């Protein structure tokens, strides 16, 4: 038997630059009602980019909610209605200064499905060509190259806590081991 919840009403709480917060009253399978808090987000893209020496491009940037710098794969927010392939190519170039001849879709992930509508699409980029970064005016980051195997080990050791980076690196690692990349 499939599980479900039926939306009975919705109320907008906050409309921000990036997210929209709403509360929904829903009916549960047993007929009871409860409240769900939902953050609407346009989604994003993350790119696992490898150079000819099998180094992965990572960015180091300060993440305000955690008051620390994090290592992440290059990534960015989708504009509402934007194609994730186009967004991924743009974000790779803007954040790292590189473009990719090969840009392969790896699938998507739901970062926090309990209350967030964000879907993050992942890509594998190779055959890179250097160019210049084009960071947003409020974006400050450093680009690092790490051996791919070292980055995967950092995920396994807890040194990279970012979910999209973990999933992207581990997915590429698994697909390579299977001979699919």
Order of alpha helices (4+ residues) and beta strands (2+ residues): beta-beta-beta-beta-beta-beta-alpha-beta-beta-beta-alpha-alpha
